[in-house]
């Protein structure tokens, strides 16, 4: 028996969209069919030639051996959507296909707009021909309002052992027009892996590209740069700079060029790289086991990477540095007006190349490094800065630690080496509010870098820096009056998993809720108790809900948390998939309350024991005995 909330009389957020037509593609279909679910088309390309603004193309499971060029555009409020049919896995497989000199993505979008692609697997597309570039998804020209969501992209390869001209991409966005940008791009929830990239990148935005969000992606096991925003490569004759974007909530790992012939088997692959980009926020990412965790640089002399904010990231166990800033030699450009705040760096430079946790390369200017935790390995190099050209940079309020101690660690500043924290501070003027102390992480052996209650990093940061609204847990960045150091704010939390169905969008055929109205869900939660904001609405999200806890049935809420409800009924975090909700309160017994703006609020039948280490599941869909009182729910089936 499943239980759902009663719908209120007027439901504005679940109105019917008129003019939408659903089309279907199946490996058993025919392109001469009308494209209905009983008479589907055979090729995705036929759909990409045919459909109109507002249409949905549902692709059934199976293998499609084709390249797809999108030849249609949607319009504002009427995207054209290409997506997997429910719970099925359509695979676009490039085996045996010749990679052309252009139109070279398994999905190719050139000068088209208002397109959504989601739920595909793209694989096995490769070449050994010089200067031919295979890609899973390739977007170019002046395309705008494009969303790539929940795709799995792997085995895209350039197999020639060349030092140049051997390039491949998982997802590539190239703004080639000097006049009109590619803009309003969302790349969310994808997995990219097993890519042989040559001298290129798994996920790249290059040239005249602006207003983009790269979020909730997992990039791993590749042989060059994972995520890159590039400027000044000549991709566009002017406005040649990726800009005004966000790289948020991504997971990047196992990224190295050590066996990449294009790099002569040397370390050089970044987890996240800004090469000539500007006005970009890198927030709440986790990067580990790359060559360099995060790098801000410009490869072109006289050009700068500028106004990039790196905040609330966890960067650990990368091969040659944690965070790097500046050109990698004196022939390169500069890094200017960048901010590195509230990051946690642990055991980077595992190859002991003397770069340490924070690596200042050539020509870093007017930048700020504050509120970070730098925890070195046995090499004990915390900062390396060998260039006197690095000027007007502010380094303060940071916590340093190495297992060798404060009087036997290394800070290099403007080509001077200091082996004692006090000597470093007195001679450089850096970190007058900083300290050397064990940050007291919860469990480094299991990569849990939350702070223990006795951590010296609590309540000692600089509130004036732009650390954003949320920490790496996606909870309030400042818990008390003063910000903590590192990527996690210390707090009492309890963990909850819960599930509910809303009557309004419920579909009795699919036994799930419809998420087709996701484009109408606001990016800011409508609940004033916790006005959370996201950069984009994840796929399969139905709407916002408010989760509250009470200590008594008739008491007021002790904590409130805005969250998403997924189409399968799970209450999920900001990424749209994580089913564990973190609520800011001490461990104990609580009544669970769920509110929705167009349905009656409900509450658990009894107080439920919640703790900080194991998430408790409370499923409202299993029976009426889960509900307090007799109203607010009814039996579905």
N, C-alpha and C positions, 0 to 999 in steps of 0.2 A: 504494500500500500504506500502510495506517495502522497505527500501533503504539500499544498502550496498556499500562498497568501491570497486572500480575496482581493480582487481588483476594486479600486474606487470607481465612482460613477463616471468621471471624466478622466481619460488617460491621454494626455497630450503627448507624452514621450513615446507612445507606441502607435502613432497614427499610421494608416495605410499609405504607402507611397504609390501614387498612380503613375502609369506609363512604363513601369518596369516589366521587362519580358525576360523570362528564364529560358536559356538555351542549354543544350547538353551535347557533350562529345563523348564517344565511346570507341574503343578499338574495334568493336563489332558493328559500328555504324556505317553510314554512307554519306558523303557530302552532297548527294542528291536528295537526302531526306530533309524534312522541315526543321530538324534540330530539336524536336521535343524529347521528353524523357523516354518515350516508347519508340521513337524514330530519330535517334541521335545522329549528329554528324560524325564523321570518322576522324577528321584532322582538326587540330587546334588552329592551324593556319587558316582553314576555311572560316572558322569563327572570327579570327582576327582580321579577316577581310570583310566581314558581313555585318557584325552587330552595330548597334547605335548607342548613343548616350543613355545611361541609366540601365543598360542591360547587364544581366549576369550570365556568365558562361560557366557551367558546372562540368568539370572534366572527370569522367569516371576513372576508376583505378585501372592500371595496366601500363604497358610500355609504348611510348610514342617516339618513333625514330624520325624526328624532324627538327628543323630549326623553325622558330616562329618569329615572324616580323609583324609587329603590331601596325596595322594600316588604318586604324580608326582612332578617333578621340572621343572622350566624353565631354562633359561641360560642368560648370560650377554647380555642385549639388547633385550631379548626375554622372558619377563615375561609371566607367565600364569595368566590370570585375571579372577576372579569370581566376577561378579557384577550384580546389578539389571538391568533388562531391562528398557528402558527409561520410567521415570515417574511412574514406578510400584514398589510395595513394597513387596518383598519376605520376608517371616517370617520363621525363623527356630525356631520352638516351641518345647521345651523339655518336655512338659506335659506328664507325664506317663512314661518317659524314665528312666531307671535305670542308675545312675551315676556309672561308673566302677572305679576300683582302679587306672587305668591309662587310657590314651587316653580320658581324661575326659573333653574336651571342646566341645561345640557345633560345633566349628571349631577347629580341632586338627592338629598341624603341628609339626612333629618330623623329624629332619635331612633332611628337604626339603628346597629348595632355589628358589629365584626369583618368588615369589608368591604375587599377589595382591588380596585382598578381600575388596570389597567396596559396600556400599549401601544396607546392610542387616539389618533386625531387628532380634535380638537374645533374646529369652525370656523364662521364665518359666522352669528353670532347677534347681532342688533343691534336697537335701538329708538331712537326719537327722543322717546318719551313721558316726560314729567317724572315722577320718583320711581319709575320702573320700572328695575330693575337686572339686566341680563343678565350671566350668568357661564358660564364653561366648566364648572367644578365648584363646587357650592355645598353646604356642610356646615353644619348648624345644629342647634338644640335641645340635646340631651344625647348626641349621637352619640359613640362612643368606639371606639378600636382600628380606625382607618381608615387605609388606605395608598393614596396616589395616586402611581403610579410610571410613568415612561417615557412620559408622554403629551405630545403636541404640541398646543398650544392657541394659536390665532391668530384674528384678525379677529373678536374680540368687541368690540362698539362701542356706545357711547351717542353718537348723532350730533347731539343738540340743542345749540346754542350757549348753554347756560344757565350762570349763575354758581352755581346750586345745584340740586340735584335731577337732575343729569345724571351718572350713575355707572355703572360697569361693572367687572367683575373677570375675571381669568383663573381663579384659584382663590381661593375665599373660605371662611373658617371663622368662623362667628359663634356664639359661646357665649351663648345667650339666656336660659338658666335661672339664677335666683338661687341655686338649691339645688345642682344637679349640674352639674359642668363637662363640656365637651367635652375629652377627654383621650386620650393615647396616639395622636397623629396623626403620620403620616410622609408627607412630601411630598418625593419623591426622584426625581432624574433626568429631570425634565420640562423642556420648552422652551416659553417663553411669549413671544410677539412680535406685533407689529402689532396692538396693543390701543389702543382709544380710550377712555380711562378717566374722562373728566370730572374730578371731584374725588376719585376713588377710586384703588385700588391694583391692581397686577397680581396679587400674591399677598399675602393679608392674613389675619391671625389677630386677631380682635377680640372683646373681652368675656371671658366666663368660659371661657377656654381655657388648658389647662396640659399639661405633659409632651408637648412636640411636638419634631419634628426636621424642619427644612427644609434639605435637603442636595442637592448635586450638580445643582442646577437652573441653567438658563441663561435669563435674562430680558433682553430687548433690544428696542430700537426701539418704545418706548411713550411716551405723552405725560403720564404722571404717575408716582407712586411705584412702585418695583419690588417691594420686599419690606417689609412693615410689620407690626409687632406693636403693638396699640392697647389702651389702657385709658381708662376714665372717660368714654366717649362715651354712656353710658346704654344700651348693648346689653343688659346684664343689670342687674337692680335692685340686686344686691350681687355681690361677687366679680367685679367688672367690670374685669378686668385680665388681659391675656395674660401668662403667667408660666411659669417653670420649663421653658425650652425652649432649643433650639440652632439656630443658623443657620450652617451649616458647608459649605465647599467649593462655594459657588455662584459663578457668573460673571454679572456684571451690567454692561451697557454700553448706550450710546445711549438714555439716559433723560433726557428734558427736557420741561418744560411751556411752552417758549417759544412754541409755536404752539397752546397749549391755551386755548380761550376761557374755561374755568372759572377760569383763573388770569390772565386779562387779558394773555396772551402774555408772562408774566414767568417768570424762572428760579425754580423752587421744587421740582422733582422730585428726591427722594432715591433713591439706589441701594438703601440699606438704612436703614430708619427704625424707631426704637423710640419710640413716642409713648405714654407712660404705662405701658409694660410693666415687668416686674421679674424679676430672677433669670434673665437670658437671656445666653447666650454667643454672640458673633459671632466666628467663628474660620475662618481660612484662606480667606476670600473674596477675589475679585478684582473691583474696581469701577472702571470708567473711563468717561469721557465721559457722566457723569450731571451733574445740576446740583450736588447735594451728594453726595459719596461715601457717607458714613455719618453719620447724625444721631441723637443721643440727646436727646430733648426731651419736654416735656409741654405740650400745648396748653391745659390746663385749670388755671386758677389754684388754688393750694392743693393740687395733686396733683403727684406726682413720678414721673419715670422713675428707677428705682433698681436698684442691684446688677446692672448690665449690664457684662460684660467684653468688650472689643473687642481681639482679639489675633491676631497673625500674618496680618493682612490686607494686601493690596497695593491702594493707592488712588492712582490717577494720572489726571491730565489731566481733572479734573472742573471744571465751569464756574465755580462761585462759592466752593467750599471743598472741602477734603479730608475732614476729620472735624469735625463741628459738635456742640457740647454746649450745653444750656440753652434756655430759652424764647426765641422769636424777638422778643418785646417784653415790656414790664413787666406786661402783663395776663395772661401765661402762667404755667405752673407751673415746677417746678425739675427739675434733674438732680442726683441725690444718690448718693454711695457707688458711683460707677462707676469702672471701671479701663480705661485705654487703654494697652496694652503691646505692644511688639515688632511694631509696624506699620511699613510702608514707605510714605511719602507723597511723591509726585513731581509737580511741575509742576501743582498744583491752582490754583484760582482763575484759570483761563485768561482769564476776562473782566476781570481786574484790578479787582475790586470792593473790594480792600483787606481781604479776609477771610483770605486766606492758606491755609496748610496746615492749621493747627488753629485753629478759630473757637470761642471761648468767647462764647456769648450770655448772656442774663440768668439769674442765679440758679443757678450751678453750685457745688455744695457737696461737701466731703469726698471728693473724687475724686482719682485717681492717674493721672498721665501719665508713663510711664517706658519706656526702652529702645527708643524709636521713632527712625526716621530721617525728618527733615523736609528735603526738597530743594525749594527754592522756584524759581520762574521769574524772569524778568528784573524783575518787580515787586518781588521780594525781601522779601515779607511772609511771615514764618514763623509767628508766633502773633498773633492779634488778640483782645483782651479789653478791652472798653470799660466794663465794669460793676464798680463797687466792691462790689456785693452778692455777687460771687463770692468765697467764703470757704473757708478750710481745705483748699485743694487742694495736692497735692504734684506738682511737675513736676521731674524729675531724670533723669539718666543718658541724656539724649537727644542725638542728633547732629544738628546743623543745618548746612545749606549753601545758599548761593545764588551765582549766577555773579558777583554784585557784590562779594562779599567780606565778611569778618567785621565790618569797620568801615563798611560801607555797606549794611546790611540792617536789617529792621524787626521788632522785637518790641513788641507793645502789651500792657501788663499793668496792669489796674485803671485804665484810661484814661490811662496814662502811656506815651509812646512812647520807645523806646530804639533807637538806630541802630548801636550797637556791642555785640558779644556780651559783652564784659567788663562794660560798663555795665549791660546788662540783668541779668546774673547778680548783680552786686554790689548793685544796688538792689532787686531782687525776692527774693533768696534762692533763686531757682529754679536748677536745673541746676548745682549746685555740683560734681557729678560729670559734667556734660555737656561737650560740646566743639563747636567749629565747625571742620569739616573736610570735604573731599570724600570721600564714602563709597566711592568707587571701585567703582561698579557695573560689571558686565561689559559691557553694551552698551545704553545708554538709547535709542538710535535704533531698536533692535529690541525694546524693552520687556523686556530681560533685566536684572532688578534683583538678581540674585545678586551676592555680594561677590567681588571679586578677592582673591587671596592676600595682597596688601599693604594691604587695607582697614583703616582705623583703627577700624572698627566691630566688629572681631573681638575677642572675649574681654574686653569692658569693661563688660558690662551688670550689672544687679542681679538676682542669682539668686533673691531673695526674692519677686519678683512672680509672679503666677499667669499664666505664659505658656503653660501647657498642656504636653502631652507631645511634640507634634510641631510642626515649622515648616510653612511653606507647601508645601514639598516632601513633606510627610507623613513626614518622617524625624525622628530624635531632636532635640528642641528644644535640648538642650545637648550639643554635640559633645565639648568638653573639660570643664574644671572650671568655666569661667565662660561665661555665655550671651553670644551675639553680639547686636548691635543689629539692629533691622529684622525683616522677616518671614522672611528666609532665614538659616539657620545655614550658616556656611562649612564645607565638607568636601570631601574627595576622593570622587568618585562615578564609577561606570561605569553605562552604560545597556544594558539587555537586553530583548529580546522573545523569548518562548519559548512552546511549545505542547506539550500532552500530553493524552492521554485516560486517564481512570480506568475500569477495567473495571466496577466496581460499578454506577455510574449510567448507563453507556453504553446508548443506545437505537439499535439497529441499523436501525430504521425511519427515524428522523429524522436519523441519522448525527451526533447530538449527544448530550450527556449530559442527563439529566433534572435540572431545577432545582426541581422541585416540593417538595423538602424544604428549601428555603431558610429556612423559618421555624424549622427545627431547628438551623440553623448558629449557633454561639455568637457573640456580639458581640466576644468576646476570643479571639484566636488561641490554640490549644491548645499552641503551641510555646514553651517557656520561653526559647529562644534569642532570640526577638523577640516578646514578649507584646503585640502590637499590639491596640488596641481601637477599634472603630468605633461610631457611634451607632445605625446600622441596617444590616441586611444588604441590599445592592443586589439588584435583580431580576437574574435569570439567573445568579446565583452558585450554584455547586454546593457548595463547601466551601473551607476554608483549605488552603493548602499552604505548605511552607517551602522557599525557594530559598536555596541556599548556593553559595559559590565556594571552590575549593581551588586552590592553586598546583601541587600534585602529586596524582597519582591516589590515593595512599595517605595523603595529609596530612590535617591537620585543617582545618576551615572557617576562612577568614580573615574572612568576613562572612556573616551570616544575615539573611534578610528574610521575614517573614510576608506572604503575598499571597493573593488569591482566585484560584480557577480558575473561569472562565466556562464556560457550557454548551457553547460552541464549542471548548473546549480551551485557549483562551488564558489564560496566567497574567496577571492584571490587578491594578491598584492598588486602593486602598480604595474608589474610586467604582464598581468593578465593570465598567468599560468601558475605561479607559486601559490599553493593552497595553504600555506602556513602564515597566519596573521599574527603580528607582534603587537601586543597591547601594553601600554605603558602603565603598569601598576605592579604591586608586590604579589607574590604567590599567595593563593588562598582560594576560597570557595565563592563563586560568583554566579549570579543569574545572567544569562546571555540574552541580549536584546538586539534585534535586527529591525532597522527602519528603512522604508523606501518611500520616496516622495509621492507615489501613486498607489500605494497599497497600505493595508493596515499593518501597524507594527506588531511584532510578536516577541515572546519571551520564553525561555526554557522553562520546563515544568518545575525544575528544582535548581538549587545552586550546584554548580559543577566545579570540581577541583581542577585548578589550572596551575601550571608551574613553568619555570623558565628553561627547563632542559628538554622536556618531551612535550610535543604538541598534542593536546587533547582533542579528539574528534567528537563533535556533537552534530548529528545528522537529523535535521528537522523533517526530512522527507520520508522517514521510515515509519511514522505512525503518529496518531493524535496524542499519544501519551508523552510526546516530546514537548507539548505546548502547555504553557501556563493558562489556565482558564479554558473557556469553550469557544471563544471567538477568534477570528483572524485566519482560520484555515479551513480547508475542505478536502475531501478525498478526491483524488484524480482518477485512480484506477486500482 
